[in-house]
């Protein structure tokens, strides 16, 4: 099974290389937004996505908390500076959606600021797509039990020491609050111009392959995308508010 999975991932990574070649030739621009709870697998997915891509045309953006000056700016301003030029792929490892998740649960912004964000983000993302940027938004979902196991493993592994953060301590304690923030965010910001796609990540290899299949089928030209099998619908699915309660971790 391990060898089969490796071959499958290599084939998908080849598709990503071909996608990037096509983007460079056509001057296309793309943004991938990765959101999800702690330990949901953002870093692992990014590693698989970027492993064989050109560093000149691929950027991973993981911004620290805003400076005092940045706090006085338009909220989206510091993200705009990292948007792609022709032929570039930008991956946001966490993004402007921090305001709808971590900041809500931990009180890092005011309720008024959070409400303003949810009103403004559909217009902001529509401006991006209207300008010709292809936008893929992935919510990486994980069960409470699996998150707990991964947090325990992270604390006990010295090689993962850089992944440990103070917020880990409250991830399980504030599970219900994070779920409520997630549900409000997805409902308010799932639009035809910038839809959310959800990925069940309890099985990491399956989740990574499903996410890459979706990215290829969404961003690649037909001669590449048509050769990629659809992702497993039990693992990856378009957000649907009527089915969210059944499909997302409570």
N, C-alpha and C positions, 0 to 999 in steps of 0.2 A: 504493500500500500504506500509506503513512504516513497519508493521509487516512482510509482505511478503519479503521486502528487508532485514530485519534483519535476517530472517530465511535463506535467500539466502547467506548472508555474513557469517553466522555461519557455513554453510555447506562448503563454500570455505575455511574458516579458519581451519576447521577440515582437509581438504585436505592438507593445508600447514603443519599442524602438522604431518600428515602421510608422506608427502614429506620429512620433516626433519628427521623423524625416518628412512626412507629409506636411506637418505644421510649418516646418522651416521653409519648405518649398513654396507653400501658399501664403506665408505670412500670417497664419492664424494665431489667435490668442485664446488661452484657456485658463480658467481658475477652478481648482478643486477645493471645496470647503469640507474639512473633516471635523465633525463634532461628535461628542459622546462622553459618557461618564469616564471617570478614572479607571484605567486598566482595560478599557474597551478595545484597545489594539491599534490606536492611531499611529504610534511610532513604528510598529511592526509592518503595518500596511504601507507607510511611507517608504520604509526601507525596501520593500519589494517593488514599489512603484518606481523608485529612482535608481535602483541598483545599476542599471545598464544605460541610463539616460545621460545626455550631455549636461555637464555642469554649467555650461555657458547658456543653455536654453531652459534650464530647470532651476527653480528656486523654491525652497521650503521656508515659509515665513511662520515664526513662532514668537510673537512680540511679547516682551516683558510688560509688567504693569506700567501704565502711562506715567510720564514725568509730571511734575507740577505744571509745566508749561502746556503739555499735551492735554491736561485736564481742562484747560480753558479753551481748547479748540473745538470745532465741529467734531462730533464723535467719530465720524467715518474718516476724518482727514488723514490720520496716520496710516490707515489701511490703503487709502488711495495711492499713496506713494509707492506701494509695493505691487501694484497691478501690472500685468504683463505688457510688454511691447511685442511687436511682430515676431512670430515664431517661438514665443516663450510659453511655458507652462509654469504656473504658480500654484503651489499647494499651501493652503493655510492650515497649519496644525493648531487648531483653535483659531478663532477669527473674531469678527465683530460680534458673533453670537455669544461671546463671554458675557455680554451685558444681559442676555436673556437666561443665562444659566448660573454660572459660578457667582456672578454679582448679585443675582436675585437671592440665592440661597444664603449667601454669607454677608449680605448687607453692604457690599462694596459700592453700590450706587443707590440713589433714592428711588422710591416707587414712581415718582414723576418721571425721572430719567428713563426708567425701564419701560414705562408706558409709551413715552415718546419714541423710544427705539422701535418698539413693535409697530408703531404707526408708520415710521419712516423707512424701515428696512425694505419693504416691498418696492417702494419707489426707487430706493438706492439700487437695488438689484436689477430693476427694470432698466435703469440708466446703463448699467453695465452691459446687459444683454442687447439693448438697443444700439450700443456703440460697437457691437460685433464681438464682444467677449463671450465665449462659451462658458457657462457656469454649471458646475456639477456640485450638488450639495448632498453629502452623505452623513446620516445619523447612525453611528455605531452603537447598537443596543446590546446590553449585557444583563444577565440575571443577577439578582442580589447574591445568591450563593456563589456563583462563579467569580463575581467581583471580590467577595470576601476571601476566597481561596487565592486569587492572584495577589491581593494586597498582602496576605500572610507570606506568600512566596517572595514577594518583592522585599519585604522587611528582612527576610533571612538570607538574602543573596547579596554578598558584597559587590558583585558586578552590576547590580541594579541600584546601587546606593544613590546615583544621580537622579533616579526617577522618583525617589521618596520625597514627598513634600508635606508641609503642615496640613494641607487640605485632605491628605489621605486619612487622617485620624477621624474626620467627620463624614467621610464618604458613605459609610454604612449607617452611621447615626442619623444622618440627614437624608437617608434614601428616599423617603416619601416626599420631602420637599424638592429634591432633585427631579423626581417623577412629575410632580405638579408643574415645575418650571419647564421641563421638557414638553409636556403636553400643551401648555399655553404657547410656547415658542413655535412648535410645529404647526399648530392650528392657525396662528396669526401670520406665519411667514411662508406657508406652502402656497405657491401661486403658479399659474400657468407659465409665467416667464421664468420662474426659478423654483421648480418643485423640489421637495425633499424625497430622497430615497433612503430607506431604512435597511440596515444590515444586522442580522442576528450574529453575534460574535462569540458565543460560547465555544464554538469550534473554530479556532483561529485559522487553520489552513483553508477550510471551506469558506470562511468569511472573506479572506483575502482574495481567493480566486473569484468569488462572486462579485466583489467590488471591482476588481480589475476588468472582468468581463463587461460589467455595466459601463465602466469608463470607456472602454474600447468601442462598445456598441453605440455610445452616445457621442463621442468626440471624433472617432476615426472616419475617414471617407469610406464609401460603400465597399470598395474593393478590399478593404481590410476588415471592416465591421461584419460583412456578410459571412466571413469565415470563422467568426467567433460564436460559439454556442451561447444561447441565453443563460443567464445565471439561474441557479436553483431558486425557484419561487418560494421555497420554504426558508431560504436564507436571506434573500434580498427581495424587497417589494417596495413599490411606490407607496408613500404615506397616504392613508385614507382615513379621514377623521371618523368615519362610521365604523371602521374596523380596528382602530388604534388600540382600543382597550383589550382586544383579543390577541393582537399581534405583538405588542410591545410589552416589555417586562413591567409588571405593576410596581 
